Amino acid sequence: MTAQTKCSFCGNTQSNESPLIVGIEGHICETCVRLANQVVSSWGRKREIAKPLEKPPIPMEIKAQLDKYVIGQEKAKETLAVAVYNHYKRLAAETGTDTVGMSSEVVEIDKSNILLLGPSGTGKTLLAGTLARIVGVPFVIADATTLTQAGYVGEDVESILHRMLDAAEGSIGLAEWGIVYIDEIDKLARSSESSHGVRDVSGEGVQQALLKLVEGTSVRLSDKGRRKENENQVMSTRNILFIAGGAFSGLEALVDKRLQPEKMGIGFHVPMITEKDVSSDEVFHETHPDDLKHFGLIPEFIGRFPVIATLEQLDVDTLVRILTEPKNALVRQYSQLFNYDEVELEFTPAALRKIAGQALARGTGARGLRGVLESLLQKTMFELPSHDHIVRCLVDEDAVNGIGAIRQFSADAETGSPKQYAQ
C-alpha cells in the first residue's frame, strides 16, 4: 500500500481538492502557503514601522520644534504634541515593540482625533505644516473644500488615502500609521439645520463620507490613475490619526447666545439680569459639541473628534513676535531679499508695532502681515536695484503711516544726512 503524501506543516493529506507543492525535503499545502504569506507580510510591516519608533520625539521635543515656527498658541501646541506622542505609543503597542517603555501585553488603545478651532490667521495650517516636518510617519494635508461626495465630479474622500500612500512611498503598512490634517473643515457645515434629506455633495455629504474613514475602516483603493502594482490594495484607517481645523466664522455668535442668560419676561417688576461680557477667546474655549451641531456639523462627525483644541485671537504684541522671532520670520525673509542686493533692512520697534496694528485691523490674523509689508516695501524694492550706492534702509513709524519715506542710506551716510526717496 502506497503511503499518502501529507503537508509537512499541517499534516493535511494530498487530494484533488488540496494539492501539495513539492519541496526538497517535504510538501506544503495552499492553506499553509497563505498563512506563511500573512506572517511574512507582518514581519515586513513591523520592519517598516520600526524606523519611526527608533527614537520617537517626546511631547516637550515636539513642542520645542513647533515653538521655532509658531508663536503663542501654547495650549494648542501642547495638545498636538501629546496627540502625536500618543500616536507613537499606540504604534509601539500595536507592533509589540518596547521602544517607548511599554510592554507588549497592553490594552488596545483607541485613537483620539483632534478638532482645531480658531479665527482665521491664528496658525492652524502653520501648526499642521510644521508638524509634518517633525513626525517620522507619513503626513498629509488635505483641503476639505476640494472634497465631494462619492459619485460626483471632484475629489472623493478616498483621494486622501491615495495621497497618504504616496507619502509612504507605496508602503501600505507605513501609510496605515500616518497622520492626516483636514483644513477648512468648517466649510463642510450645512447651511441650515433643516437641510436633512437635501443632497449636499460638498457639505453634509462629505461629512457622511468621512465618518467611516475617520473612525476606522478598510478601504479598497481603486486603480484609477495608479500604477498597476497598487491596484486593488486595501488600506485600514483604524490607526490613522485625523486632525481637522477650521476658522468657524460665526461660531462666536452661537456660543455667546448660549452663554447669555435668557430673558425671563418684560415689565418693571422683572429682576434685571446682567449679561456676561465674554471675549472672543473665551467664546472659543467655551465651545460645546451642541454649538458645532448648530453651526452645521452633523452629530456623528462631531463625535469622532473627541479632543477640541482652541487657538486664541492674536494681539499686537503677538504679531510683533511673529514678525521677528520665528525661524522663518517675515522680517528675516525680507531682510534676506534686501541682502541679495547687498542692502541692510532695519525696522524700528515703533514701526513693527504699527505694522502689527495695521495687520490686526485687516482681520486676517498673521496672514495680514505679509500684505502690509508688501505694500510698504514694494516701491523701495522696485527702485533699489537701480541705486547701487544704497547700503541701508530704515523703516520707521512715519513710513508705515504713509506720512514719511523709508530712509535710504548711502555708503557715506554716516557723515551726512541720509538721502531719502519718496515712497
Secondary structure as GFF3:
##gff-version 3
##sequence-region A 1 423
A	DSSP	beta_strand	20	22	.	.	.	ID=ss1
A	DSSP	beta_strand	27	29	.	.	.	ID=ss2
A	DSSP	alpha_helix	30	50	.	.	.	ID=ss3
A	DSSP	alpha_helix	59	67	.	.	.	ID=ss4
A	DSSP	alpha_helix	74	95	.	.	.	ID=ss5
A	DSSP	beta_strand	114	117	.	.	.	ID=ss6
A	DSSP	alpha_helix	124	134	.	.	.	ID=ss7
A	DSSP	beta_strand	139	143	.	.	.	ID=ss8
A	DSSP	three_ten_helix	144	146	.	.	.	ID=ss9
A	DSSP	alpha_helix	158	167	.	.	.	ID=ss10
A	DSSP	alpha_helix	172	175	.	.	.	ID=ss11
A	DSSP	beta_strand	179	183	.	.	.	ID=ss12
A	DSSP	three_ten_helix	185	188	.	.	.	ID=ss13
A	DSSP	alpha_helix	204	215	.	.	.	ID=ss14
A	DSSP	beta_strand	218	221	.	.	.	ID=ss15
A	DSSP	three_ten_helix	228	230	.	.	.	ID=ss16
A	DSSP	beta_strand	233	236	.	.	.	ID=ss17
A	DSSP	beta_strand	241	246	.	.	.	ID=ss18
A	DSSP	alpha_helix	251	259	.	.	.	ID=ss19
A	DSSP	alpha_helix	280	285	.	.	.	ID=ss20
A	DSSP	alpha_helix	289	295	.	.	.	ID=ss21
A	DSSP	alpha_helix	299	303	.	.	.	ID=ss22
A	DSSP	beta_strand	307	310	.	.	.	ID=ss23
A	DSSP	alpha_helix	316	324	.	.	.	ID=ss24
A	DSSP	alpha_helix	330	339	.	.	.	ID=ss25
A	DSSP	beta_strand	344	347	.	.	.	ID=ss26
A	DSSP	alpha_helix	349	362	.	.	.	ID=ss27
A	DSSP	alpha_helix	367	383	.	.	.	ID=ss28
A	DSSP	three_ten_helix	384	386	.	.	.	ID=ss29
A	DSSP	beta_strand	390	395	.	.	.	ID=ss30
A	DSSP	alpha_helix	397	401	.	.	.	ID=ss31
A	DSSP	beta_strand	407	410	.	.	.	ID=ss32
A	DSSP	three_ten_helix	413	415	.	.	.	ID=ss33
A	DSSP	beta_strand	419	420	.	.	.	ID=ss34
###
